[in-house]
């Protein structure tokens, strides 16, 4: 049970201190605001030191992004590593902000998903779009790197850049007993390396349970009595978990590309496989109308045509400069292209290259998925993804269940079938050094209306998950008819106008609203 200590609100109390400890840093205190849990007062009322964002960059791509955006500023927020021990070790959460232009309502905090994606990078990428809209007038746009991610300190880090490159070359498709044993040994070694490099205490406290607590500290430190939040993909899971933990602290939630809170991990995985197959079928139908389609003119044969092109890479990777395109990377590149119709033409070009024993485009698509920059540096997204998954979900160790999941996934997504028997290996989570911190799903009471957006052809978070989440939260549902993953602030006027109206005026779109 959570107890709250009522503290007096500081009405928009902003204190900027000249000559702050670091040159160019402005100290600002806007909290405490709203409800504050007992024992956490110093975190909820903390000063934030805002400064230039370039030193917060952790990859070449974020360095370029932060350097070229003059309207943004960055800070780090202090939170307990373990909320059960607030007087113990603390960690830092990276924040990026673009200030409202006029008539400020509060902060619009965004998370792009993953888990493991950088909210700071996402906010910087959306800064110009938001600034030129009504949102930019009324809200500070705030992106955060969840604990363990990007500019937050410490990072979840398991593999070096060279080790990540090598890992991508390891296909792990051998379904023989020795092949499965080898894969399990590698997964066990990976879990041990994560514990050694990152620390067991950090791994125990990187899950959604803890990110939600950080989000509430952020709300107060930014001076907002109530939270206004935009979550994409896994970010919808954070938003729904926040609503469950702090329903009275919610002002508005836009949840785009929903994770279904009522599904278990097996059903969610199978549904996602079916979603990617649906997107691949749409790609194949589009491709078949082109004279240069690498998969041919008959969409019904596209699954086999794709497998014929990619499966030879299991035995013979294709050289790409001083690197090699593996089967895993080819599959990853194709999956990356399913996230947006804008990537269908590059995918077709990449598959056509593969016919000529080249893999440049597919490697670029895979690098984008793994967030590898041109200098060969990786972000923390892959390691953070595994770390969060391993504490957010129950462990799956029953081989009969795992083999059944493998069979069902191959049936749901036949274009991804590697041709091997369904003999699944234990994943890294089965060897994780800390137990899961799974939060029991409960119905939410006392929540203001929220807005869920769901796309009919979303490969990663299928449309039905959005329908389920809207029903679960008693919120409104906006349907987008298209083939992509998430849609708000991506240039569709119908969607954006509805989202703006909700966030600014708290007015949901009419029931049954559809955009295309």
Buried (B, 14 or more C-beta within 10 A) or exposed (E): EEEBEEBEBBEEBEEEEEEBEEEEBBBBBBBBBBBBBEEBBEBBBBBBBBBBBBEBBBBBBBBEBBEEBEBBBBBBBBBBBBBEEBEEEBBBBBBBBBBBBEEBBBBBBBBBBBBBBBBBBBBBBBBEBBBEBBBBBBBBBBBBBBBBBBBBBBBBBBBEEEEBBEBBBEBBBBBEEEBBEBBBEBBBEBBBBBBEBBBEBBBBBBBBBBBBBBBBBBBBBBBBBBBBBBBBBBBBBBBBBBBBBBBEBBBBBBBBBBBBBEBEBBEBBBBBBBBBBBBBBBBBEBBBEEEEBBBBEEBEBBBBBBBEBBBBBBEEBBEBEEBBBBBBBBBBBBBBBBBBBEBBBBBBBBBBBBEEEBBBBBBBBBBBBBBBBEEEBBBBBBBBBBBBBBBBBEBBEEEEEBBBBBBBBBBBBBBBBBEBEBBBBBBBBBBBBBEBBBBEBEEBEEBBBBBBBBBBBBBBBBBBBBBBBBEBBEBBBBBBEBBBBBBBBBEBEBBBBBBBBBBBEBEBBEEEBEBE
